[in-house]
């Protein structure tokens, strides 16, 4: 697998994240084939990369189940 440079991406924190240091998820958009996801409390740990179609299916599944 080739390395993907994430140094120039803009991270967006989940609207479900709170300021108390709880569950904080960040997602970066704008990459054509992958969606990087990381823990905003520990960004130096790196990101998980999901195939764009798989991430879209996950998000749609969460919405269908009422987790929106």
N, C-alpha and C positions, 0 to 999 in steps of 0.2 A: 504494500500500500504506500502510495506517495504521501509525503508530508503536505499539509495544508497550512498556509500562512494565515493566522488569525489576528495578526497584529493590527490590521487596518479595519477590522469589523467594528460595528457599533452594536453594543450589547443592550438589550431591552429587558428590564426586570418584569417578572410576572406581576399582573395586577393583584394576584392573591398573596404576594409577598408582603410581609409586614415590617415595621421599623423596629420591632422588639428583638430582632436577631433570629426569628423563627425560620420557617422553610422559605428560602429565597432562591428562586430559579431565574436564570437569565438565558435568553435565546438571542442569537445573532441571525439576522436575515441578510439576503443579498448574495448568497453563494448559490450557484445554479443547481448543484446536485446534492448538497448536504446541508443539514441544519445543525450548527453547533449549539450545545446546551451545557451550561456550567452552574456550579454553586456560587452565588454571588458573595457568600461569606468566605470563600476560599478560591478565588480566581486563579491563583498560582498553581493550583492542582491540575489545571488544564480543563479541557472540555470533552464531552462525549459527542461524537459525530453520528448523526442519524441520516440515512438516505432520505431525501426530501419527500418522496412518496410515502414512505413508512411513517414519517413524522406527521404528515397531513392526515393519514389514516388514523393515527393515534389521537390527534386533536379532535377529529370528527367523532371518533368513538367516545371520547370524554364528553363532548357536547351532547351526544345522543343520550348518554346516561345521566344527564342533568348536572354534570360537574362544571358547567360553564360558569 
